[in-house]
Amino acid sequence: RRVHGDPQSIEKGVCIGFDARHNSILFARAAAAVFRKKGFKKVIVFDRFVLTPLVPFTVAHEGCCCGIMVTASHNPKEDNGYKLYWSNGCQIIPPHDQNISDHILQNLKPIIDLEDVNKVDIHENENFTNQMIHEYMATTVNELCNPQVRNIQNEDQMAITYTAMHGVGYRYVQELFEKFGLKTVIPTVEQVQPDPEFPTVVYPNPEEGEGALRLAMATADKHGSTLILANDPDADRLAVAEKDKKTGEWHIFKGDEIGILFADWRLQNYRELATKNEKFAMLTTTVSSKMLKSMAHNENFYFEETLTGFKWLGNRALELRAEGYDVIFAYEEAIGFMLSKAVADKDGVSGAAAFAQMANYLNKKGTSVFEKLTELRKKHGFFTTLNNYFICHDPAKINEVFARLRKDGKYHEVCGEYKIKNVRDLTTGVDTAFEDHRARLPVSPSAHMITYSFENGCVITLRTSGTEPKIKYYCELSSSESLDQAKSDLSKMVAIVIDELLQPKQNGFK
């Protein structure tokens, strides 16, 4: 069947990638068999495990009508799934998601069998896979590798430890580091090779912090390395940890902290360009830190927030580019970073190389990454976040909680001792910050998401996860005095507000 609205889709074709999870290659071949059965003339399955960003890159580079990545990202080993990209190289948004859902329900009878799947020979695509990887690497180097910084890099570079979290990232990070002129990473041997069992971690998610990075820290300590870079299993996310040389303690950077460091690095590099566009922009999501907004105000560039997820960030970036803006960076707090214009999605491999170059640059100046972050906080504000989640396997209970919060449109005006200034509900389309109480961001009735803005400047968002049985909360507060003061005030506030709003004990949340 033709892809909606594009009569040339059969000619444009489809690219399909897969990670190293159980049955990923089988699902990729099955997807290819379906497209071939429907008459698509160009159906390309990469011949090896690939990083997720290679799929949107290829869709845009080759002009495909869509792309599929078979992956469950950082979910437990039992999971697998599809990530879908439209012809613009972005993750699908309405109406495409609903159209696909509708057509699944209309086509429940299989049209292929095992014989059709076995006819899909991925090995015939070896040359194409090599070509796309080469193009991806060359484009990334051209866009993100600062030649001036590379010229002053020497043999005395930092020792950087890397973990792929049992995923696909290691070979691609190795190659890109070489092309950036960076020193080879020190591998966390137990985790750098693909393994669908994820034997050393319960959740193969570097966002989980010290538990996920324990082996990487041990490797780094053994080799005298003070910086750790970690990808999730499909290599589209990036986590970072740095060892304090004075105390010996590891600081695991939050996604917002990495985001503001990248933003400053991209700004510095962009302003050094001879042919820069004065009309440039950076983006983040509604649940990410407001520090980027403060930077945009201080540094005079365009800033915008989108809904949570790179499907919104990527599509909005393309819209702004069509309006003449040069979107040089976008990120979300869940350690997702978009630096290259050739990939309209998060990319942990390009992020690893760019971060390593930045860290080496700072190290040559005698500054640590954390010290740079402190410098940025002094300039743009002492913003601190406190994000976490509760597990709830009962959808009815979750709906009950959010129904209580909405109270038929009579939202909380106070929580504990804290007065609420306005409420934005992107499930129902309400935003009391505007006179007409109508939300300006896209509304999604299928997921719960309520944001409370308090009189003291604190912002707290409660939302459900689209892929996991979680109620997530995102809290942020800034202080003009110090980071410690901001952290103290926020910690006290969150304990009161979350207990009153979500009532985790009464509801049996874990």
C-alpha positions in Angstrom: 0.0 0.0 0.0 1.3 3.5 -0.8 2.5 5.6 2.1 -0.2 8.2 2.8 -0.2 11.2 0.5 2.8 10.2 -1.5 2.1 8.4 -4.8 5.8 8.1 -5.4 6.5 6.1 -2.2 6.9 2.8 -4.0 9.8 4.3 -6.0 11.3 6.2 -3.1 11.5 3.1 -1.0 12.2 2.3 2.6 15.3 1.7 4.8 15.2 -0.6 7.7 17.7 -0.9 10.6 17.9 -3.2 13.6 19.8 -3.4 16.8 21.2 -6.4 18.7 18.2 -7.4 20.7 16.6 -10.8 20.4 14.7 -11.2 17.1 15.5 -7.7 15.9 17.0 -9.1 12.6 14.0 -11.3 12.2 11.5 -8.5 12.7 13.5 -6.3 10.3 13.4 -9.0 7.6 9.7 -9.5 8.2 9.1 -5.8 7.7 11.1 -5.8 4.5 9.1 -8.8 3.3 5.8 -6.9 3.8 7.0 -3.9 1.8 8.2 -6.1 -1.0 4.9 -7.9 -1.0 3.2 -4.6 -1.4 5.3 -3.8 -4.5 7.9 -1.4 -3.1 10.8 -1.5 -5.5 13.5 -0.2 -3.1 13.5 -2.0 0.3 16.9 -1.8 2.0 17.7 -3.6 5.2 21.1 -2.7 6.7 23.4 -5.8 6.7 24.5 -5.4 10.4 23.5 -3.9 13.7 23.3 -0.2 13.3 22.9 2.9 15.6 19.4 4.2 15.5 20.4 7.7 14.1 21.7 6.0 10.9 18.1 5.3 9.9 16.8 9.0 10.0 20.1 10.0 8.4 19.6 7.6 5.5 15.9 8.5 5.0 16.9 12.1 4.6 20.0 11.4 2.6 18.4 8.9 0.2 15.0 10.5 0.0 13.2 7.4 1.3 9.4 7.6 1.9 10.0 6.3 5.5 12.3 4.4 7.7 12.0 1.7 10.4 14.4 1.0 13.3 13.7 -2.3 15.1 14.7 -1.5 18.7 13.4 -1.2 22.2 16.1 1.3 23.1 17.0 0.9 26.8 14.0 -1.2 27.8 14.5 -4.6 29.5 15.7 -7.6 27.5 12.2 -9.0 27.0 11.1 -6.0 25.0 11.4 -5.2 21.3 9.6 -2.7 19.0 9.6 -0.4 16.0 10.7 3.2 15.8 9.2 4.9 12.7 10.5 7.8 10.7 8.6 9.8 8.0 10.0 11.0 4.7 11.4 14.1 6.4 13.7 11.9 8.6 11.7 12.7 11.8 9.8 10.4 14.1 6.2 10.2 13.2 3.6 12.7 14.6 -0.1 13.2 14.0 -1.8 12.4 11.7 0.7 9.7 10.6 0.7 7.8 13.9 -3.1 7.5 14.0 -3.2 6.6 10.3 -0.8 3.8 10.9 -2.7 2.6 13.9 -5.9 2.6 11.9 -4.4 0.6 9.1 -3.0 -2.0 11.5 -6.5 -2.7 12.8 -7.7 -2.9 9.2 -5.0 -5.4 8.1 -4.7 -7.9 10.9 -4.5 -10.9 8.5 -0.8 -11.7 7.7 0.2 -11.3 4.1 3.6 -12.9 4.4 4.9 -16.3 5.6 8.3 -17.6 6.7 9.3 -18.3 3.1 8.8 -14.6 2.3 11.0 -13.6 5.3 13.7 -16.0 4.3 13.9 -14.5 0.8 15.1 -11.2 2.4 18.9 -11.3 2.0 20.4 -8.6 4.1 24.0 -9.4 2.9 23.3 -8.0 -0.5 23.2 -4.6 1.1 26.8 -4.6 2.5 28.0 -2.0 0.1 25.0 0.3 0.7 25.5 -0.1 4.5 29.1 0.8 4.2 28.3 3.8 2.0 25.7 5.2 4.5 28.0 4.7 7.4 30.7 6.6 5.5 28.4 9.4 4.6 27.1 9.6 8.2 30.6 9.8 9.6 31.8 12.4 7.0 28.8 14.6 7.5 29.1 14.5 11.3 32.8 15.4 11.2 32.1 18.2 8.7 29.4 19.7 10.9 30.6 19.1 14.5 34.4 18.7 14.5 35.9 22.1 15.3 39.0 22.2 13.0 40.7 24.8 15.2 40.3 22.7 18.3 41.4 19.6 16.4 44.6 21.4 15.2 45.6 22.1 18.8 44.8 18.5 20.0 48.0 16.6 20.8 49.1 13.2 22.1 48.4 14.4 25.6 44.7 13.9 25.3 42.3 12.8 28.1 41.8 9.1 28.8 38.1 8.6 28.2 36.2 5.5 29.3 33.3 4.2 27.2 30.4 1.8 27.6 27.9 0.7 25.0 25.6 -0.9 27.6 25.7 -4.2 25.7 24.5 -2.3 22.6 25.7 -1.4 19.2 27.6 1.9 19.8 31.2 0.8 20.3 32.3 0.3 16.7 30.7 3.5 15.6 32.2 5.6 18.5 35.6 4.1 17.8 35.4 5.1 14.1 34.0 8.6 14.8 36.7 9.3 17.4 39.4 8.4 14.9 37.9 10.8 12.4 37.7 13.5 15.0 41.4 13.0 15.8 40.5 11.9 19.3 42.3 9.4 21.4 40.8 5.8 21.3 38.4 5.3 24.1 39.0 2.8 27.0 36.3 0.2 26.6 34.3 -1.2 29.5 35.1 -4.7 28.3 32.1 -6.4 30.0 29.6 -4.1 28.2 31.0 -2.9 24.8 30.0 -5.9 22.7 26.4 -6.4 21.7 24.5 -8.9 24.0 20.7 -9.1 24.0 20.8 -10.6 27.5 22.2 -7.4 29.0 23.9 -9.6 31.6 25.6 -7.0 33.8 22.6 -4.6 34.3 18.9 -5.0 35.3 18.0 -2.1 33.0 20.4 -1.3 30.2 19.8 2.4 30.6 22.7 4.8 31.4 20.1 7.3 32.6 19.7 5.1 35.7 22.9 6.5 37.1 25.5 4.8 39.2 23.9 1.4 39.1 24.2 1.3 35.3 27.7 2.9 35.3 29.3 0.9 38.0 31.5 -1.2 35.7 32.5 1.8 33.7 33.5 3.6 36.8 35.6 0.6 37.9 37.2 0.5 34.4 37.9 4.3 34.6 39.5 4.0 38.0 41.7 1.1 36.9 43.0 3.2 33.9 43.2 6.6 35.6 40.4 8.0 33.4 38.4 10.9 34.7 35.6 11.0 32.1 33.0 8.4 31.2 30.8 8.4 28.1 27.9 5.9 27.9 25.4 5.1 25.1 22.2 3.2 25.5 21.9 0.0 23.6 20.7 1.6 20.3 23.2 4.5 20.7 20.9 7.4 20.4 21.3 8.6 24.0 24.5 9.8 25.8 25.3 9.8 29.5 28.4 11.5 31.0 30.2 11.1 34.3 33.3 13.0 35.5 35.6 12.2 38.4 36.5 15.1 40.7 40.3 15.0 40.9 40.3 16.5 44.4 37.7 14.3 46.1 37.8 11.2 43.9 34.0 11.3 43.7 32.1 10.7 40.4 29.6 13.3 39.3 27.0 11.8 37.0 25.7 14.7 34.9 22.0 15.1 34.5 20.6 15.4 31.0 19.9 19.1 31.6 23.5 19.7 32.6 24.8 18.0 29.5 22.3 19.9 27.5 23.5 23.3 28.7 27.1 22.3 28.2 26.4 21.3 24.6 24.4 24.5 24.1 27.4 26.6 25.2 29.8 24.6 23.1 27.6 24.8 20.0 27.2 28.5 20.5 30.9 29.0 20.8 31.6 27.0 17.7 28.8 28.6 15.7 30.0 32.1 16.4 33.5 31.2 15.2 32.1 30.3 11.7 32.8 32.7 8.9 29.3 32.2 7.3 27.1 32.0 10.3 23.4 33.0 10.2 22.4 35.6 12.8 19.0 34.1 12.8 19.7 30.9 14.8 17.9 28.9 17.3 18.0 26.2 20.0 15.1 24.0 21.2 14.2 21.9 24.2 11.1 20.3 25.7 8.6 21.5 28.3 9.9 19.2 30.9 13.6 20.1 30.4 15.4 22.9 32.3 14.6 26.6 31.8 18.3 27.3 31.9 18.5 27.2 28.1 15.8 29.8 27.9 17.9 32.0 30.2 20.9 31.4 28.0 18.9 32.4 24.9 17.9 35.7 26.6 21.4 36.5 27.6 23.0 35.4 24.3 20.3 36.8 22.0 19.2 33.7 20.1 15.8 32.3 19.4 14.5 29.7 21.8 11.4 27.5 21.8 9.9 24.6 23.8 8.1 21.7 22.4 6.2 18.7 23.8 8.3 15.9 25.3 10.1 13.7 22.8 12.3 14.1 19.7 9.4 13.5 17.4 8.3 17.1 18.3 11.8 18.6 18.5 12.9 17.2 15.2 9.8 18.2 13.3 9.8 21.7 14.9 13.5 22.1 13.9 12.7 21.4 10.3 9.8 23.9 10.4 12.0 26.6 11.8 14.7 25.9 9.2 12.0 26.4 6.5 11.4 29.8 8.1 15.0 30.8 7.8 16.4 29.8 11.2 19.5 27.8 11.6 18.6 25.4 14.4 22.0 24.4 15.8 21.0 22.4 18.8 18.0 20.6 20.5 17.9 18.4 23.5 15.6 16.8 26.1 16.4 16.0 29.7 16.3 12.3 29.1 19.9 12.4 27.8 18.9 13.0 24.2 20.9 15.5 22.1 20.5 16.6 18.5 23.7 18.4 17.2 23.9 17.6 13.5 21.5 19.0 11.0 21.7 15.8 9.0 20.0 13.8 11.8 16.6 15.2 12.9 16.7 13.0 16.0 18.8 12.4 19.1 22.2 10.9 18.4 24.5 9.4 21.1 27.4 8.7 18.8 27.8 12.2 17.4 27.2 13.5 20.9 30.0 11.3 22.3 32.5 12.6 19.8 31.5 16.3 20.2 31.5 16.0 24.0 34.9 14.4 24.0 36.3 17.2 21.9 34.8 19.8 24.2 36.2 18.0 27.3 39.7 17.9 25.8 39.4 21.6 24.9 38.5 22.4 28.5 41.2 20.1 29.9 43.8 21.9 27.8 42.7 25.1 29.3 43.0 23.6 32.8 39.3 23.4 33.4 37.1 20.4 34.2 33.7 19.9 32.7 32.0 20.4 36.0 33.9 23.7 36.5 32.6 24.8 33.1 29.1 24.0 34.2 29.6 26.0 37.4 30.8 29.0 35.3 27.6 28.7 33.1 25.4 28.6 36.2 26.9 31.8 37.5 26.2 33.4 34.2 22.7 32.1 33.4 21.3 31.2 36.8 21.5 28.5 39.5 18.9 26.1 38.1 18.4 22.7 39.7 16.1 19.9 38.8 14.7 16.9 40.6 13.2 14.3 38.3 11.9 10.8 39.2 9.1 8.4 38.7 6.7 6.0 40.3 5.8 2.6 39.0 2.1 1.7 38.5 0.9 -1.2 36.5 -2.8 -0.3 36.9 -3.9 2.1 34.1 -7.3 2.6 35.9 -5.5 3.8 39.0 -3.4 6.2 37.0 -6.5 7.6 35.3 -8.1 8.0 38.8 -5.1 10.0 40.1 -5.2 12.4 37.2 -9.0 12.8 37.3 -8.6 13.9 40.9 -6.0 16.4 39.9 -8.3 17.9 37.3 -11.4 18.0 39.5 -13.6 18.7 36.5 -11.5 21.7 35.6 -11.1 23.1 39.2 -7.3 22.6 39.5 -5.3 23.1 42.7 -4.7 26.7 43.6 -2.3 25.9 46.4 -0.3 22.9 47.4 0.9 22.8 51.0 2.3 26.2 51.7 3.0 26.9 48.0 0.7 29.0 45.8 0.1 27.9 42.3 0.3 30.7 39.7 -1.0 28.7 36.7 -1.7 25.2 35.4 -1.2 23.8 31.9 -3.0 20.5 31.1 -1.9 19.2 27.7 -4.4 16.3 27.9 -7.4 18.5 28.0 -6.0 21.6 26.3 -6.1 24.0 29.3 -3.5 26.6 30.1 -4.5 29.1 32.7 -1.5 31.3 31.9 -3.5 32.7 28.9 -6.7 34.8 29.2 -8.7 32.3 27.2 -7.3 29.3 29.2 -6.4 27.6 25.9 -3.2 25.7 25.6 -0.9 26.8 22.8 1.2 23.6 22.6 -0.3 20.5 20.9 -2.8 18.6 23.0 -2.7 14.8 23.3 -5.8 13.2 24.9 -4.1 9.8 24.9 -1.6 10.7 27.6 -1.7 12.5 30.9 0.5 15.7 31.3 -0.1 18.5 33.8 2.3 21.3 34.5 2.1 23.5 37.7 3.9 26.8 37.8 4.2 28.2 41.3 4.5 31.7 42.5 8.1 31.1 43.7 9.2 30.2 40.2 9.2 26.4 40.6 7.8 24.4 37.7 6.5 20.8 38.3 5.2 18.6 35.5 3.5 15.3 36.1 3.1 12.9 33.1 2.6 9.3 32.1 5.2 7.5 30.0 4.3 6.4 26.5 6.4 3.2 26.7 6.6 2.2 30.4 4.2 1.8 33.4 5.4 5.0 35.0 4.1 8.3 36.4 7.0 10.7 35.9 7.6 14.0 37.6 9.9 16.8 36.6 10.7 19.6 39.0 12.8 22.7 38.7 13.7 25.8 40.7 16.3 28.4 40.3 18.1 30.7 42.8 20.0 33.9 42.5 22.1 33.0 45.5 23.6 29.6 45.1 23.1 26.1 43.7 22.9 24.7 47.2 20.1 27.1 48.2 18.2 26.1 45.0 18.6 22.4 45.8 17.5 22.8 49.4 14.4 24.8 48.5 13.5 22.4 45.7 14.0 19.2 47.8 11.7 20.6 50.5 9.1 21.7 48.1 9.0 18.5 46.1 8.5 16.3 49.2 5.4 18.3 50.1 4.0 18.8 46.6 4.5 15.3 45.2 3.0 13.7 48.3 -0.1 15.9 48.1 -0.6 15.6 44.3 0.2 12.0 43.6 -0.3 10.5 47.1 2.1 7.6 46.3 1.7 5.8 49.6 -2.1 5.8 49.5 -2.1 4.7 45.9 0.6 1.9 46.4 3.1 3.4 43.9 6.6 2.0 44.0 
